[in-house]
Amino acid sequence: MPSLNLDPAGLPILAGLWHLDGATARHDAVAWGYAKGATQRGVELHQLTEVTGVDIEAGRVTGVQTNRGKVSCGCVVQAVSGLSAEVSRMAGFQLPIVAYPLQAMVTQPVKPFLDPHVSSSALHCYVHQTSRGEIVIGGGSDPYPLYGTRSTLELKEGLIASAVEMFPFMSEMRLMRQWAGITDMTSDYSPIMGLSPVENYYLDAGWGTWGFKATPICGVTMAEVVASGGKVPDLIAPFSLDRFDAFRQVNEMGATAASH
Ligand SMILES: Cc1cc2nc3c(=O)[nH]c(=O)nc-3n(C[C@H](O)[C@H](O)[C@H](O)COP(=O)(O)OP(=O)(O)OC[C@H]3O[C@@H](n4cnc5c(N)ncnc54)[C@H](O)[C@@H]3O)c2cc1C
C-alpha cells in the first residue's frame, strides 16, 4: 500500500492485519440480485409500500395495514432495520433497540490506486475505492440516538481529517456525497432473530452496523422459521428476544466495530 502514510496522526503503524480473502461487494447490486431471484421464484415485491399498522386477533397476526391497503397473511417477518422499534410498537410490543445514525461519504472518482479496504482502528476510519473510482470514507456511528438521516459537518470534518492522515494526497480531492442511514442497535450489539410475543410474527432485527453480508444466512434461517411454523433453527437460537429477560446476552461489540 505505497500511498499509505505510515505515521498517521503521530501514531506510527507498527503492525497490521491482512485479511487475504477479504473482499468488497456492491451492496445495491446485491439487493437487486436478491430481488430478481425472488421474483423469478414467484415472490411479489411491493415497493413504496409502508406498513402503517398490524392486525392481531387472539394473539395471532392476521394482516398488515399499508399506505396502499390491507394485506391479509398467515405470518409476518418484520425486517425493517432502523424502524424496528417503531414497527414492533404497531404489533403491540417493545424491542430493546435504539436507532443511531451511521454516516459515510464519497469523493470524486479518481484512477485506481487502492485495491484493498484500509481501516484504522486507532483513527476509527476506513477508506476504500469503488469500482467507479470514488473513495468511500466511513467510521463510527453518531454518538446519539436519532431517527434523522441528516449528514453533519462535525463528522465530515473528523472523518476527512483521519482519511487525510492515512492518505495525505486526498486533501486535494473533492467530496461528492455524504449521507446517513439509521442503524438498529441492541445493547449487546447482536441481532434479534426468531419469535416475538405475537404468534406467527417473526423478527429479524438489530443488524445495525453488522451489515448486508449476513443477509444470505438470515434468509435461510428465517425461511426455516416460517416454513416450520415457528421452529427456530439452532444456529439463530442464541439471538432470541427473550435473552434480554434471561440475561443471556451475546456480546459482539468487537465484531461490529467500524473497522470491520
Ligand atoms: C452509512 C452506512 C454504511 C454501512 N456500511 C456497511 C458495510 O460496509 N458493510 C456492511 O456489511 N454493512 C454496512 N452497513 C450496514 C448495513 O447497511 C445494514 O446492517 C443492513 O442494510 C441491514 O439489513 P436489513 O435487511 O436488516 O435492513 P435494511 O437493508 O435497512 O432494510 C430494511 C427495509 O425496511 C424498510 N422499512 C422500514 N420501515 C418500513 C415500514 N414501516 N414498512 C415497510 N418497509 C419498511 C426500509 O425501507 C428498508 O428497505 C452500513 C450502513 C450504513 C448506514
PDBQT file of the ligand as one rigid body, heavy atoms in Angstrom, charges set to zero:
ROOT
HETATM    1  C1  LIG A 301     -23.519   4.512   6.112  1.00  0.00    +0.000 C 
HETATM    2  C2  LIG A 301     -23.607   3.028   6.288  1.00  0.00    +0.000 A 
HETATM    3  C3  LIG A 301     -22.538   2.234   5.921  1.00  0.00    +0.000 A 
HETATM    4  C4  LIG A 301     -22.616   0.853   6.051  1.00  0.00    +0.000 A 
HETATM    5  N1  LIG A 301     -21.550   0.103   5.631  1.00  0.00    +0.000 NA
HETATM    6  C5  LIG A 301     -21.634  -1.249   5.640  1.00  0.00    +0.000 A 
HETATM    7  C6  LIG A 301     -20.570  -2.051   5.142  1.00  0.00    +0.000 A 
HETATM    8  O1  LIG A 301     -19.537  -1.539   4.685  1.00  0.00    +0.000 OA
HETATM    9  N2  LIG A 301     -20.707  -3.399   5.179  1.00  0.00    +0.000 N 
HETATM   10  C7  LIG A 301     -21.828  -3.993   5.657  1.00  0.00    +0.000 A 
HETATM   11  O2  LIG A 301     -21.931  -5.225   5.625  1.00  0.00    +0.000 OA
HETATM   12  N3  LIG A 301     -22.858  -3.249   6.166  1.00  0.00    +0.000 NA
HETATM   13  C8  LIG A 301     -22.785  -1.913   6.176  1.00  0.00    +0.000 A 
HETATM   14  N4  LIG A 301     -23.808  -1.152   6.692  1.00  0.00    +0.000 N 
HETATM   15  C9  LIG A 301     -24.886  -1.827   7.447  1.00  0.00    +0.000 C 
HETATM   16  C10 LIG A 301     -25.944  -2.426   6.550  1.00  0.00    +0.000 C 
HETATM   17  O3  LIG A 301     -26.403  -1.443   5.615  1.00  0.00    +0.000 OA
HETATM   18  C11 LIG A 301     -27.143  -2.897   7.418  1.00  0.00    +0.000 C 
HETATM   19  O4  LIG A 301     -26.685  -3.679   8.508  1.00  0.00    +0.000 OA
HETATM   20  C12 LIG A 301     -28.096  -3.744   6.586  1.00  0.00    +0.000 C 
HETATM   21  O5  LIG A 301     -28.577  -2.997   5.472  1.00  0.00    +0.000 OA
HETATM   22  C13 LIG A 301     -29.282  -4.217   7.442  1.00  0.00    +0.000 C 
HETATM   23  O6  LIG A 301     -30.110  -5.004   6.631  1.00  0.00    +0.000 OA
HETATM   24  P1  LIG A 301     -31.635  -5.127   6.932  1.00  0.00    +0.000 P 
HETATM   25  O7  LIG A 301     -32.198  -6.020   5.864  1.00  0.00    +0.000 OA
HETATM   26  O8  LIG A 301     -31.828  -5.519   8.367  1.00  0.00    +0.000 OA
HETATM   27  O9  LIG A 301     -32.224  -3.653   6.781  1.00  0.00    +0.000 OA
HETATM   28  P2  LIG A 301     -32.311  -2.676   5.534  1.00  0.00    +0.000 P 
HETATM   29  O10 LIG A 301     -31.376  -3.081   4.432  1.00  0.00    +0.000 OA
HETATM   30  O11 LIG A 301     -32.204  -1.278   6.076  1.00  0.00    +0.000 OA
HETATM   31  O12 LIG A 301     -33.795  -2.936   5.011  1.00  0.00    +0.000 OA
HETATM   32  C14 LIG A 301     -34.915  -2.595   5.813  1.00  0.00    +0.000 C 
HETATM   33  C15 LIG A 301     -36.023  -2.188   4.873  1.00  0.00    +0.000 C 
HETATM   34  O13 LIG A 301     -37.230  -1.997   5.632  1.00  0.00    +0.000 OA
HETATM   35  C16 LIG A 301     -37.942  -0.930   5.046  1.00  0.00    +0.000 C 
HETATM   36  N5  LIG A 301     -38.931  -0.397   6.006  1.00  0.00    +0.000 N 
HETATM   37  C17 LIG A 301     -38.715   0.326   7.134  1.00  0.00    +0.000 A 
HETATM   38  N6  LIG A 301     -39.894   0.620   7.729  1.00  0.00    +0.000 NA
HETATM   39  C18 LIG A 301     -40.860   0.077   6.964  1.00  0.00    +0.000 A 
HETATM   40  C19 LIG A 301     -42.296   0.053   7.053  1.00  0.00    +0.000 A 
HETATM   41  N7  LIG A 301     -42.963   0.638   8.054  1.00  0.00    +0.000 N 
HETATM   42  N8  LIG A 301     -42.979  -0.594   6.074  1.00  0.00    +0.000 NA
HETATM   43  C20 LIG A 301     -42.322  -1.205   5.045  1.00  0.00    +0.000 A 
HETATM   44  N9  LIG A 301     -40.982  -1.217   4.918  1.00  0.00    +0.000 NA
HETATM   45  C21 LIG A 301     -40.263  -0.578   5.863  1.00  0.00    +0.000 A 
HETATM   46  C22 LIG A 301     -36.854   0.070   4.666  1.00  0.00    +0.000 C 
HETATM   47  O14 LIG A 301     -37.346   0.967   3.679  1.00  0.00    +0.000 OA
HETATM   48  C23 LIG A 301     -35.769  -0.863   4.137  1.00  0.00    +0.000 C 
HETATM   49  O15 LIG A 301     -35.888  -1.080   2.755  1.00  0.00    +0.000 OA
HETATM   50  C24 LIG A 301     -23.767   0.243   6.580  1.00  0.00    +0.000 A 
HETATM   51  C25 LIG A 301     -24.861   1.040   6.968  1.00  0.00    +0.000 A 
HETATM   52  C26 LIG A 301     -24.785   2.423   6.825  1.00  0.00    +0.000 A 
HETATM   53  C27 LIG A 301     -25.975   3.270   7.234  1.00  0.00    +0.000 C 
ENDROOT
TORSDOF 0
